[in-house]
């Protein structure tokens, strides 16, 4: 849909321009929703992590977030690296076997999160 300057003056040209701009503006939001919906359909258990990769984050966040896995988004929000931390919380899928090893066998289910630094080497 090419919107030439002479077509913009007509009502039809103006509406085409609005549709083109509106579609371009809404495209990124639709793709993000599809990616999250795809993750929800995958098999496994949903867990949450604090993301510090490909974002602007301090060293404390990078060290802290690397080793923690949370059961809920609220628990992840409570256990940030420092009070001003605004790193995004992302959804990840964990296999059922991995979930049993990390949460059920270690007793971390009651806490709501697991710290990978404190796991015994098997």
C-alpha positions in Angstrom: 0.0 0.0 0.0 1.9 3.0 -1.3 0.6 6.3 0.2 1.7 8.9 -2.2 1.4 12.6 -1.2 -1.3 13.3 -3.8 -3.5 10.4 -2.4 -3.2 11.7 1.2 -5.5 14.6 0.4 -8.4 12.3 -0.3 -10.4 10.6 2.4 -9.5 7.1 1.1 -5.7 8.0 1.0 -5.9 9.3 4.6 -7.6 6.1 5.9 -5.0 4.0 4.1 -2.2 5.9 5.8 -3.8 5.4 9.2 -4.2 1.7 8.7 -0.6 1.3 7.6 0.8 3.3 10.5 -1.6 1.5 13.0 -0.6 -1.9 11.7 3.1 -1.1 11.9 2.7 0.2 15.5 0.8 -2.8 16.7 3.0 -5.5 15.1 5.6 -5.8 17.9 2.9 -6.2 20.6 1.3 -9.1 18.7 4.6 -10.9 18.3 5.4 -10.7 22.0 2.0 -12.1 22.9 2.5 -15.0 20.5 5.8 -15.9 21.9 4.4 -16.0 25.5 1.4 -18.1 24.3 3.8 -20.5 22.6 5.8 -20.9 25.9 2.6 -21.6 27.8 1.7 -24.4 25.4 5.0 -26.1 25.7 5.2 -29.1 28.0 6.8 -28.7 31.4 6.4 -26.6 34.5 6.3 -22.8 34.4 9.0 -21.1 36.5 10.1 -17.5 36.6 13.6 -16.0 36.4 14.9 -12.5 36.7 16.5 -11.5 33.4 19.8 -9.6 33.3 21.1 -10.7 29.9 20.6 -8.3 27.0 19.3 -5.6 29.4 21.0 -2.8 31.3 21.8 -4.3 34.7 24.4 -3.8 37.4 26.9 -6.4 38.6 24.8 -7.2 41.6 21.9 -8.1 39.5 24.0 -10.2 37.1 25.5 -12.2 40.0 22.2 -12.6 41.9 19.8 -13.5 39.0 22.1 -16.1 37.5 21.4 -18.7 40.2 17.8 -18.2 41.2 14.6 -19.9 39.9 11.2 -18.9 41.3 7.8 -20.6 41.4 5.7 -17.4 41.0 6.2 -13.9 39.6 5.4 -12.4 43.0 8.1 -14.4 44.7 10.6 -13.3 42.1 9.6 -9.7 42.6 10.2 -10.1 46.4 13.7 -11.5 46.0 15.4 -9.0 43.8 19.1 -8.2 44.1 18.5 -4.7 45.6 15.6 -2.3 46.2 16.0 -0.3 43.0 16.3 -3.4 40.7 13.9 -3.2 37.8 15.2 -6.2 35.8 12.3 -8.0 33.9 10.8 -11.2 35.2 10.5 -13.8 32.4 8.6 -17.0 32.1 10.6 -20.2 31.5 9.6 -23.8 31.1 11.3 -26.5 33.2 11.0 -30.2 32.5 9.0 -32.2 35.0 12.1 -34.2 35.9 14.1 -31.0 36.4 11.3 -29.5 38.6 11.3 -32.6 40.8 15.0 -32.5 41.2 15.2 -28.8 42.0 12.1 -28.2 44.0 10.7 -31.4 45.4 13.8 -33.3 46.4 15.6 -30.2 47.9 12.6 -28.9 49.9 12.7 -25.6 48.1 9.0 -25.9 47.3 8.1 -24.3 50.7 10.4 -21.3 50.1 9.1 -20.8 46.6 12.5 -20.5 45.0 15.7 -22.4 44.6 19.3 -21.1 44.8 21.4 -23.1 42.4 24.6 -22.2 44.3 23.4 -24.2 47.4 22.5 -27.5 45.6 24.6 -30.5 46.4 26.7 -31.8 43.5 25.2 -35.1 42.3 
